[in-house]
């Protein structure tokens, strides 16, 4: 059931790209691969934010991960990502950037 839904969703996505004249190779990479981002954390973090660099070079928040988790799977493998920890005081400095 899930595989059928994924295949149908991918087909609709690729058909939409065809009509928009977009890059099939990049779209297929998005559909079939995902980034596995992992980090180390201490016990003071309340949650983590995942940030991705856009085409203008600016990082923006794309996901929130609860405390106790140190992994996020998703995103595009050809983009730059970083993680921030948040606690009652505020946000940490960003992690190193990974691609």
N, CA and C atoms as a LAMMPS dump frame, in Angstrom:
ITEM: TIMESTEP
0
ITEM: NUMBER OF ATOMS
297
ITEM: BOX BOUNDS ff ff ff
-5.0000000000000000e+02 5.0000000000000000e+02
-5.0000000000000000e+02 5.0000000000000000e+02
-5.0000000000000000e+02 5.0000000000000000e+02
ITEM: ATOMS id mol type element x y z
1 1 1 N 0.827 -1.193 0
2 1 2 C 0 0 0
3 1 3 C 0.873 1.259 0
4 2 1 N 1.867 1.321 0.89
5 2 2 C 2.734 2.49 0.964
6 2 3 C 3.561 2.612 -0.312
7 3 1 N 4.1 1.499 -0.817
8 3 2 C 4.893 1.551 -2.04
9 3 3 C 4.062 2.038 -3.216
10 4 1 N 2.822 1.59 -3.299
11 4 2 C 1.947 2.053 -4.38
12 4 3 C 1.715 3.55 -4.267
13 5 1 N 1.508 4.039 -3.065
14 5 2 C 1.287 5.473 -2.883
15 5 3 C 2.537 6.253 -3.263
16 6 1 N 3.709 5.763 -2.845
17 6 2 C 4.951 6.444 -3.181
18 6 3 C 5.176 6.472 -4.688
19 7 1 N 4.904 5.357 -5.346
20 7 2 C 5.082 5.308 -6.797
21 7 3 C 4.128 6.269 -7.486
22 8 1 N 2.891 6.307 -7.064
23 8 2 C 1.915 7.219 -7.653
24 8 3 C 2.322 8.661 -7.413
25 9 1 N 2.753 8.981 -6.187
26 9 2 C 3.198 10.332 -5.882
27 9 3 C 4.394 10.736 -6.716
28 10 1 N 5.33 9.815 -6.905
29 10 2 C 6.508 10.106 -7.72
30 10 3 C 6.115 10.342 -9.167
31 11 1 N 5.183 9.547 -9.676
32 11 2 C 4.737 9.715 -11.051
33 11 3 C 4.073 11.069 -11.249
34 12 1 N 3.229 11.461 -10.339
35 12 2 C 2.568 12.765 -10.432
36 12 3 C 3.603 13.876 -10.375
37 13 1 N 4.579 13.737 -9.493
38 13 2 C 5.642 14.733 -9.356
39 13 3 C 6.441 14.856 -10.652
40 14 1 N 6.822 13.722 -11.237
41 14 2 C 7.6 13.753 -12.465
42 14 3 C 6.779 14.274 -13.64
43 15 1 N 5.481 13.96 -13.689
44 15 2 C 4.618 14.515 -14.735
45 15 3 C 4.527 16.03 -14.608
46 16 1 N 4.415 16.519 -13.385
47 16 2 C 4.368 17.964 -13.166
48 16 3 C 5.666 18.608 -13.636
49 17 1 N 6.799 17.951 -13.399
50 17 2 C 8.08 18.468 -13.864
51 17 3 C 8.145 18.499 -15.383
52 18 1 N 7.579 17.476 -16.002
53 18 2 C 7.576 17.426 -17.465
54 18 3 C 6.861 18.648 -18.036
55 19 1 N 5.722 18.963 -17.497
56 19 2 C 4.967 20.101 -18.008
57 19 3 C 5.597 21.443 -17.631
58 20 1 N 6.386 21.452 -16.575
59 20 2 C 7.062 22.688 -16.171
60 20 3 C 8.46 22.796 -16.782
61 21 1 N 8.872 21.763 -17.557
62 21 2 C 10.193 21.733 -18.192
63 21 3 C 11.329 21.853 -17.177
64 22 1 N 11.237 21.112 -16.074
65 22 2 C 12.281 21.147 -15.049
66 22 3 C 13.209 19.952 -15.19
67 23 1 N 14.268 19.937 -14.423
68 23 2 C 15.315 18.932 -14.497
69 23 3 C 14.872 17.606 -13.882
70 24 1 N 14.756 16.554 -14.72
71 24 2 C 14.328 15.237 -14.241
72 24 3 C 15.382 14.583 -13.35
73 25 1 N 16.651 14.722 -13.7
74 25 2 C 17.706 14.073 -12.912
75 25 3 C 17.7 14.571 -11.475
76 26 1 N 17.6 15.867 -11.305
77 26 2 C 17.591 16.43 -9.951
78 26 3 C 16.33 16.009 -9.207
79 27 1 N 15.197 15.979 -9.896
80 27 2 C 13.945 15.559 -9.267
81 27 3 C 14.005 14.1 -8.848
82 28 1 N 14.576 13.265 -9.669
83 28 2 C 14.682 11.85 -9.337
84 28 3 C 15.608 11.654 -8.141
85 29 1 N 16.67 12.432 -8.07
86 29 2 C 17.563 12.386 -6.909
87 29 3 C 16.804 12.758 -5.645
88 30 1 N 15.978 13.793 -5.717
89 30 2 C 15.16 14.2 -4.569
90 30 3 C 14.245 13.078 -4.117
91 31 1 N 13.649 12.384 -5.071
92 31 2 C 12.676 11.348 -4.738
93 31 3 C 13.315 10.083 -4.18
94 32 1 N 14.486 9.732 -4.672
95 32 2 C 15.069 8.435 -4.339
96 32 3 C 16.161 8.483 -3.279
97 33 1 N 16.647 9.653 -2.946
98 33 2 C 17.698 9.729 -1.939
99 33 3 C 17.308 10.725 -0.861
100 34 1 N 17.828 10.484 0.297
101 34 2 C 17.56 11.385 1.417
102 34 3 C 18.838 11.548 2.225
103 35 1 N 18.962 12.685 2.82
104 35 2 C 20.111 12.982 3.659
105 35 3 C 19.864 12.413 5.054
106 36 1 N 20.862 11.749 5.614
107 36 2 C 20.791 11.232 6.98
108 36 3 C 21.719 12.092 7.824
109 37 1 N 21.14 13.059 8.521
110 37 2 C 21.899 14.035 9.307
111 37 3 C 21.895 13.604 10.771
112 38 1 N 23.084 13.485 11.372
113 38 2 C 23.216 13.062 12.784
114 38 3 C 24.121 14.032 13.519
115 39 1 N 23.865 14.191 14.822
116 39 2 C 24.678 15.1 15.63
117 39 3 C 24.738 14.6 17.055
118 40 1 N 25.679 15.145 17.845
119 40 2 C 25.81 14.854 19.273
120 40 3 C 25.142 15.975 20.048
121 41 1 N 24.538 15.637 21.174
122 41 2 C 23.835 16.654 21.956
123 41 3 C 23.986 16.374 23.443
124 42 1 N 23.866 17.438 24.237
125 42 2 C 23.849 17.253 25.692
126 42 3 C 22.39 17.255 26.17
127 43 1 N 22.207 17.17 27.485
128 43 2 C 20.856 17.041 28.05
129 43 3 C 20.11 18.361 28.198
130 44 1 N 20.747 19.484 27.89
131 44 2 C 20.085 20.77 28.115
132 44 3 C 19.202 21.211 26.949
133 45 1 N 19.329 20.575 25.794
134 45 2 C 18.558 20.99 24.619
135 45 3 C 17.09 20.616 24.775
136 46 1 N 16.208 21.563 24.458
137 46 2 C 14.763 21.311 24.445
138 46 3 C 14.315 20.791 23.084
139 47 1 N 14.95 21.295 22.03
140 47 2 C 14.697 20.822 20.669
141 47 3 C 15.824 21.302 19.767
142 48 1 N 15.831 20.808 18.538
143 48 2 C 16.842 21.172 17.55
144 48 3 C 16.148 21.678 16.294
145 49 1 N 16.792 22.6 15.602
146 49 2 C 16.273 23.036 14.306
147 49 3 C 17.281 22.667 13.225
148 50 1 N 16.748 22.234 12.102
149 50 2 C 17.558 21.917 10.931
150 50 3 C 17.423 23.096 9.976
151 51 1 N 18.555 23.568 9.491
152 51 2 C 18.56 24.698 8.569
153 51 3 C 19.215 24.288 7.251
154 52 1 N 18.678 24.809 6.152
155 52 2 C 19.233 24.54 4.822
156 52 3 C 19.556 25.865 4.141
157 53 1 N 20.672 25.892 3.427
158 53 2 C 21.069 27.097 2.681
159 53 3 C 20.276 27.157 1.374
160 54 1 N 19.683 28.305 1.095
161 54 2 C 18.945 28.466 -0.155
162 54 3 C 19.87 28.949 -1.271
163 55 1 N 19.31 29.167 -2.443
164 55 2 C 20.1 29.562 -3.608
165 55 3 C 20.792 30.91 -3.412
166 56 1 N 20.263 31.741 -2.526
167 56 2 C 20.868 33.05 -2.246
168 56 3 C 21.975 32.979 -1.208
169 57 1 N 22.209 31.791 -0.641
170 57 2 C 23.252 31.618 0.355
171 57 3 C 22.803 31.844 1.787
172 58 1 N 21.508 32.014 1.993
173 58 2 C 20.956 32.275 3.326
174 58 3 C 20.388 30.98 3.897
175 59 1 N 20.696 30.705 5.174
176 59 2 C 20.14 29.522 5.833
177 59 3 C 18.753 29.825 6.366
178 60 1 N 17.852 28.869 6.2
179 60 2 C 16.506 28.994 6.734
180 60 3 C 16.083 27.699 7.408
181 61 1 N 15.259 27.81 8.425
182 61 2 C 14.789 26.648 9.181
183 61 3 C 13.832 25.822 8.335
184 62 1 N 14.078 24.497 8.29
185 62 2 C 13.211 23.62 7.508
186 62 3 C 12.583 22.503 8.344
187 63 1 N 13.109 22.257 9.554
188 63 2 C 12.559 21.174 10.381
189 63 3 C 12.88 21.43 11.851
190 64 1 N 12.035 20.881 12.708
191 64 2 C 12.24 20.923 14.156
192 64 3 C 12.251 19.484 14.658
193 65 1 N 13.263 19.155 15.458
194 65 2 C 13.426 17.808 15.997
195 65 3 C 13.379 17.894 17.518
196 66 1 N 12.573 17.048 18.186
197 66 2 C 12.474 17.113 19.65
198 66 3 C 13.754 16.65 20.342
199 67 1 N 13.907 17.053 21.589
200 67 2 C 15.075 16.608 22.372
201 67 3 C 15.035 15.089 22.487
202 68 1 N 16.191 14.51 22.681
203 68 2 C 16.272 13.059 22.766
204 68 3 C 16.555 12.414 21.417
205 69 1 N 16.321 13.119 20.346
206 69 2 C 16.642 12.608 19.005
207 69 3 C 17.863 13.353 18.482
208 70 1 N 18.732 12.621 17.847
209 70 2 C 19.935 13.228 17.279
210 70 3 C 20.111 12.798 15.829
211 71 1 N 18.993 12.666 15.125
212 71 2 C 19.035 12.272 13.725
213 71 3 C 17.839 12.873 12.997
214 72 1 N 18.058 13.267 11.759
215 72 2 C 16.978 13.743 10.891
216 72 3 C 17.236 13.184 9.505
217 73 1 N 16.223 12.571 8.928
218 73 2 C 16.348 11.993 7.593
219 73 3 C 15.407 12.735 6.663
220 74 1 N 15.948 13.228 5.589
221 74 2 C 15.156 13.965 4.614
222 74 3 C 16.04 14.913 3.85
223 75 1 N 15.449 15.805 3.149
224 75 2 C 16.207 16.822 2.454
225 75 3 C 16.824 16.36 1.154
226 76 1 N 17.583 17.257 0.578
227 76 2 C 18.242 17.018 -0.699
228 76 3 C 19.73 16.833 -0.46
229 77 1 N 20.325 15.81 -1.061
230 77 2 C 21.739 15.539 -0.791
231 77 3 C 22.706 16.563 -1.366
232 78 1 N 22.276 17.434 -2.243
233 78 2 C 23.187 18.407 -2.853
234 78 3 C 23.083 19.791 -2.215
235 79 1 N 22.406 19.915 -1.082
236 79 2 C 22.258 21.201 -0.392
237 79 3 C 23.129 21.214 0.868
238 80 1 N 23.367 22.411 1.406
239 80 2 C 24.125 22.577 2.651
240 80 3 C 23.164 22.651 3.831
241 81 1 N 23.512 21.946 4.921
242 81 2 C 22.667 21.883 6.11
243 81 3 C 23.488 22.196 7.352
244 82 1 N 22.787 22.617 8.397
245 82 2 C 23.396 22.774 9.721
246 82 3 C 22.305 22.605 10.774
247 83 1 N 22.733 22.417 12.035
248 83 2 C 21.812 22.154 13.149
249 83 3 C 22.053 23.187 14.238
250 84 1 N 20.977 23.581 14.912
251 84 2 C 21.073 24.435 16.107
252 84 3 C 20.305 23.765 17.24
253 85 1 N 20.846 23.872 18.442
254 85 2 C 20.149 23.407 19.637
255 85 3 C 19.462 24.602 20.292
256 86 1 N 18.294 24.36 20.871
257 86 2 C 17.549 25.403 21.581
258 86 3 C 17.295 24.942 23.006
259 87 1 N 17.437 25.879 23.97
260 87 2 C 17.068 25.596 25.358
261 87 3 C 16.351 26.818 25.91
262 88 1 N 16.167 26.879 27.221
263 88 2 C 15.403 27.977 27.822
264 88 3 C 16.087 29.336 27.657
265 89 1 N 17.392 29.351 27.384
266 89 2 C 18.131 30.593 27.21
267 89 3 C 18.035 31.104 25.766
268 90 1 N 17.949 30.217 24.818
269 90 2 C 17.895 30.603 23.408
270 90 3 C 18.53 29.551 22.529
271 91 1 N 19.029 29.984 21.37
272 91 2 C 19.61 29.045 20.418
273 91 3 C 21.128 29.027 20.495
274 92 1 N 21.684 27.893 20.125
275 92 2 C 23.137 27.748 20.101
276 92 3 C 23.7 28.352 18.824
277 93 1 N 25.005 28.421 18.767
278 93 2 C 25.659 28.725 17.505
279 93 3 C 25.369 27.569 16.551
280 94 1 N 25.394 27.809 15.266
281 94 2 C 25.112 26.696 14.336
282 94 3 C 26.244 25.681 14.334
283 95 1 N 25.897 24.452 13.983
284 95 2 C 26.901 23.405 13.819
285 95 3 C 27.726 23.699 12.574
286 96 1 N 28.711 22.848 12.329
287 96 2 C 29.428 22.956 11.067
288 96 3 C 28.459 22.64 9.928
289 97 1 N 28.754 23.137 8.758
290 97 2 C 27.891 22.929 7.595
291 97 3 C 28.266 21.604 6.93
292 98 1 N 27.243 20.831 6.597
293 98 2 C 27.46 19.559 5.889
294 98 3 C 26.644 19.528 4.623
295 99 1 N 27.102 18.715 3.689
296 99 2 C 26.383 18.537 2.421
297 99 3 C 26.133 17.064 2.244
